[in-house]
Amino acid sequence: MARVTVEDCVLKVPNRFELVMLASQRSRDITGGGRLTIERDNDKNPVVALREIADTTVELDGLRNALVRGLQKQVEKDEPEEDVMELLAAEQEVGGVVQAIPDEDEDEPATEVDGETVDAGADAKPGEEG
């Protein structure tokens, strides 16, 4: 990279760290197929990006936004709407009123076999004593 290019860019973006971040974002955009705003002149993408920043042919706010989006780990999620929250609250209230379903074992009547009371759902095998 030419020092002249960096010195020209520092006039547009005073913070060198931000300059490097913006130039690298623009360089990635160019590599990804972004349209050049200046002639390439046999320069590599980082030099072209710095020249674009120095010539103010690229929008710095757009680069900042693209940089932030690229560095975000989580995408912002919209908060649930009030209507959805009201429906969830109503479902919870109704859920508290509904009675629990009884177990299947309680529904089966006990039967009497050979003078002994045996549950109809018992797991005893024929020929075994329980």
C-alpha positions in Angstrom: 0.0 0.0 0.0 1.3 3.4 -0.8 1.8 5.8 2.1 0.2 8.6 0.1 -3.0 6.6 -0.1 -3.1 6.0 3.7 -2.2 9.6 4.4 -5.0 10.8 2.1 -7.5 8.4 3.8 -6.6 9.6 7.3 -7.9 13.0 6.3 -11.3 11.4 5.6 -11.3 8.9 8.5 -9.1 10.2 11.3 -9.1 7.0 13.4 -6.6 4.5 11.8 -8.3 1.5 13.3 -11.6 2.5 11.8 -9.9 3.2 8.5 -8.5 -0.3 8.5 -11.8 -1.8 9.3 -13.7 0.2 6.6 -11.0 -0.5 4.0 -11.1 -4.2 4.8 -14.9 -4.3 4.5 -14.8 -2.5 1.2 -12.0 -4.9 0.0 -14.3 -7.8 0.9 -17.1 -6.2 -1.0 -14.9 -5.8 -4.1 -13.8 -9.4 -3.8 -17.5 -10.5 -3.5 -18.3 -8.8 -6.8 -18.9 -5.2 -5.7 -18.7 -2.5 -8.4 -15.6 -0.4 -8.5 -16.0 3.3 -8.3 -12.5 4.1 -9.6 -10.1 2.6 -12.1 -8.2 -0.4 -10.8 -4.8 0.6 -12.4 -3.4 -2.9 -11.7 -3.9 -2.4 -7.9 -5.0 -5.1 -5.5 -8.4 -4.9 -3.7 -7.1 -3.3 -0.4 -5.3 -0.6 -2.3 -8.4 0.0 -4.5 -10.5 0.2 -1.3 -8.2 2.8 0.2 -8.2 4.9 -3.0 -12.0 4.8 -3.0 -12.1 6.0 0.6 -9.5 8.8 -0.1 -11.4 10.0 -3.2 -14.8 9.7 -1.3 -16.3 7.7 -4.1 -17.7 5.2 -1.6 -20.2 6.0 1.1 -18.6 5.5 4.6 -21.9 5.1 6.5 -22.8 2.2 4.2 -19.5 0.6 4.9 -19.9 1.1 8.7 -23.4 -0.5 8.6 -22.1 -3.5 6.5 -19.2 -3.9 8.9 -21.5 -4.0 11.9 -23.9 -6.5 10.3 -20.9 -8.7 9.4 -19.6 -8.7 12.9 -22.9 -9.3 14.7 -23.1 -12.7 16.3 -26.8 -12.6 16.9 -29.5 -11.1 14.7 -31.8 -8.8 16.6 -35.2 -10.4 17.1 -38.4 -8.5 17.3 -40.2 -8.5 20.6 -43.5 -10.5 20.6 -46.5 -8.4 19.9 -49.0 -7.5 22.7 -51.7 -9.6 21.0 -49.5 -12.7 21.1 -48.7 -12.1 24.8 -52.4 -11.7 25.6 -53.2 -15.0 23.9 -50.4 -16.8 25.8 -51.7 -15.4 29.1 -55.3 -16.5 28.2 -54.1 -20.0 27.3 -52.3 -20.3 30.6 -55.4 -19.2 32.5 -57.5 -21.8 30.7 -54.8 -24.5 31.2 -55.1 -24.0 35.0 -58.9 -24.6 34.9 -58.7 -27.9 32.9 -58.7 -31.0 35.2 -55.9 -33.5 35.0 -56.7 -36.6 33.0 -56.8 -39.7 35.4 -54.3 -42.5 34.8 -55.4 -45.6 32.9 -54.8 -47.9 35.9 -57.5 -46.1 37.9 -60.2 -46.7 35.3 -59.8 -50.5 35.2 -62.0 -52.3 37.7 -60.7 -55.0 40.0 -62.0 -58.5 39.2 -62.3 -61.5 41.5 -60.6 -64.8 40.3 -60.7 -67.9 42.5 -61.8 -66.0 45.5 -58.9 -63.4 45.2 -59.2 -59.8 44.0 -56.9 -59.1 41.1 -56.5 -55.9 39.1 -57.5 -56.3 35.4 -54.3 -54.4 34.4 -51.9 -56.4 36.5 -48.7 -57.6 34.8 -48.9 -61.1 36.3 -48.2 -63.9 33.8 -50.5 -66.9 33.7 -49.4 -69.6 36.1 -47.5 -67.1 38.4 -48.7 -66.1 41.7 -48.7 -62.3 42.4 
